[in-house]
Structures are given as structure tokens and as C-alpha cells.
Amino acid sequence: REQGAYTYDRGVNWRAVGAFAIAILPVVPGFVRAVTTPGGAVADPTFFDRLYAYAWFVTFGLSFVVYLALMRRASDVPKATA
């Protein structure tokens, strides 16, 4: 169906893409520091370095929460019927 509940903009769910992008932002500084440090082991880890150590969990949890919020917000918007 062209106008079904699971129809997105040309097949792309931009809310999911946005949730993914928002979720990876907090771990990017730790990633950059790990990549630019010889051996990848940072001697004096900052908050972002510690956050990057748990990137799988941080990004999964954050993307879940953001995606859920965005999709619930989208379902509150009334759809135009033709």
C-alpha cells in the first residue's frame, strides 16, 4: 500500500536514521581519541573515552529511547486523508 502505516519517504524511515545519528554522537569523541592514540590505549581517559568503551550499550540504549520517542511523536500527528 502506498499510504500504509509502514510507508516511509521513498522507503527510508528518517526517524530511525535520525535516532541512529543522535545515538552515535556521544561516542564519537572517544572514538577519535582512540584512533589517534598510538596503540589505541588512552593513558588518561576522559568521560568520553570511558563512554566509548561501552559504545555498543550506549548507542543501542540511546537509539532505542530516541527512536521510540520520535515514533510516538509521529503517531500523535494526524494523517491527512484523501
Backbone hydrogen bonds in HBPLUS format (Angstrom, degrees):
<---DONOR---> <-ACCEPTOR-->    atom                        ^
c    i                          cat <-CA-CA->   ^        H-A-AA   ^      H-
h    n   atom  resd res      DA  || num        DHA   H-A  angle D-A-AA Bond
n    s   type  num  typ     dist DA aas  dist angle  dist       angle   num
A0007-THR N   A0004-GLY O   3.31 MM   3  5.30 158.4  2.36 111.9 109.5     1
A0011-GLY N   A0008-TYR O   3.40 MM   3  4.97 165.8  2.42 104.2 101.5     2
A0012-VAL N   A0009-ASP O   3.03 MM   3  5.35 163.7  2.06 114.0 119.3     3
A0016-ALA N   A0013-ASN O   3.03 MM   3  5.48 126.9  2.33 107.6 120.0     4
A0017-VAL N   A0013-ASN O   3.20 MM   4  6.62 155.7  2.26 147.4 154.6     5
A0018-GLY N   A0014-TRP O   2.89 MM   4  5.98 157.2  1.94 140.8 147.1     6
A0019-ALA N   A0015-ARG O   2.90 MM   4  6.08 154.7  1.96 142.7 149.7     7
A0020-PHE N   A0016-ALA O   2.98 MM   4  6.17 155.7  2.04 146.0 152.4     8
A0021-ALA N   A0017-VAL O   2.96 MM   4  6.22 161.8  1.99 149.7 154.4     9
A0022-ILE N   A0018-GLY O   2.91 MM   4  6.08 164.5  1.93 152.8 156.8    10
A0023-ALA N   A0019-ALA O   2.96 MM   4  6.03 150.8  2.05 141.2 149.5    11
A0024-ILE N   A0020-PHE O   3.14 MM   4  6.41 144.1  2.27 148.8 156.5    12
A0027-VAL N   A0024-ILE O   3.18 MM   3  5.66 140.5  2.35 113.2 123.4    13
A0028-VAL N   A0025-LEU O   3.33 MM   3  5.43 153.8  2.41 105.3 112.7    14
A0031-PHE N   A0027-VAL O   3.05 MM   4  6.26 153.1  2.12 150.1 158.4    15
A0032-VAL N   A0028-VAL O   2.89 MM   4  6.10 166.1  1.91 162.5 165.0    16
A0033-ARG N   A0029-PRO O   3.04 MM   4  6.21 160.2  2.08 145.4 150.9    17
A0034-ALA N   A0030-GLY O   2.94 MM   4  6.09 153.3  2.01 143.2 150.6    18
A0035-VAL N   A0031-PHE O   2.89 MM   4  6.10 155.0  1.95 151.9 158.7    19
A0036-THR N   A0032-VAL O   3.00 MM   4  6.14 153.2  2.07 146.8 153.7    20
A0037-THR N   A0033-ARG O   3.08 MM   4  6.01 117.3  2.49 136.4 149.4    21
A0040-GLY N   A0037-THR O   2.88 MM   3  5.06 155.6  1.94 124.7 131.5    22
A0050-ARG N   A0046-THR O   3.06 MM   4  6.37 157.6  2.11 151.9 157.3    23
A0051-LEU N   A0047-PHE O   2.88 MM   4  6.13 151.5  1.96 146.0 155.0    24
A0052-TYR N   A0048-PHE O   2.89 MM   4  6.01 150.2  1.98 139.1 146.6    25
A0053-ALA N   A0049-ASP O   3.21 MM   4  6.48 137.4  2.40 136.0 146.1    26
A0053-ALA N   A0050-ARG O   3.19 MM   3  5.14 128.3  2.47  92.5 105.7    27
A0054-TYR N   A0051-LEU O   3.07 MM   3  5.45 146.7  2.18 107.1 116.5    28
A0055-ALA N   A0052-TYR O   3.10 MM   3  4.68 151.6  2.19 113.0 108.0    29
A0057-PHE N   A0054-TYR O   3.08 MM   3  5.60 116.3  2.50 112.4 125.7    30
A0058-VAL N   A0054-TYR O   2.93 MM   4  6.09 169.2  1.94 160.8 164.4    31
A0059-THR N   A0055-ALA O   2.86 MM   4  5.76 170.5  1.87 150.5 153.6    32
A0060-PHE N   A0056-TRP O   3.10 MM   4  6.03 154.6  2.17 137.0 144.8    33
A0061-GLY N   A0057-PHE O   2.95 MM   4  5.95 169.6  1.96 148.0 151.5    34
A0062-LEU N   A0058-VAL O   2.92 MM   4  5.94 166.0  1.94 151.3 156.0    35
A0063-SER N   A0059-THR O   2.91 MM   4  5.77 158.7  1.96 139.0 145.8    36
A0064-PHE N   A0060-PHE O   2.98 MM   4  6.07 152.1  2.06 144.8 152.6    37
A0065-VAL N   A0061-GLY O   3.09 MM   4  6.33 164.3  2.11 149.8 153.0    38
A0066-VAL N   A0062-LEU O   2.94 MM   4  6.09 170.8  1.94 155.3 158.2    39
A0067-TYR N   A0063-SER O   2.84 MM   4  5.75 161.2  1.87 143.2 149.5    40
A0068-LEU N   A0064-PHE O   2.94 MM   4  6.01 162.4  1.98 146.3 151.7    41
A0069-ALA N   A0065-VAL O   3.00 MM   4  6.19 160.7  2.03 147.0 152.3    42
A0070-LEU N   A0066-VAL O   2.88 MM   4  6.09 163.2  1.91 153.5 158.2    43
A0071-MET N   A0067-TYR O   2.87 MM   4  6.01 162.0  1.90 154.4 159.3    44
A0072-ARG N   A0068-LEU O   2.94 MM   4  6.05 155.1  2.00 146.2 153.3    45
A0073-ARG N   A0069-ALA O   2.98 MM   4  6.09 154.7  2.04 144.1 151.3    46
A0074-ALA N   A0070-LEU O   2.97 MM   4  6.15 150.2  2.06 140.4 148.6    47
A0075-SER N   A0071-MET O   3.01 MM   4  6.22 144.0  2.15 140.4 149.3    48
A0076-ASP N   A0073-ARG O   3.20 MM   3  5.27 141.5  2.36  97.7 108.5    49
A0077-VAL N   A0074-ALA O   3.28 MM   3  5.42 145.8  2.41  99.7 108.8    50
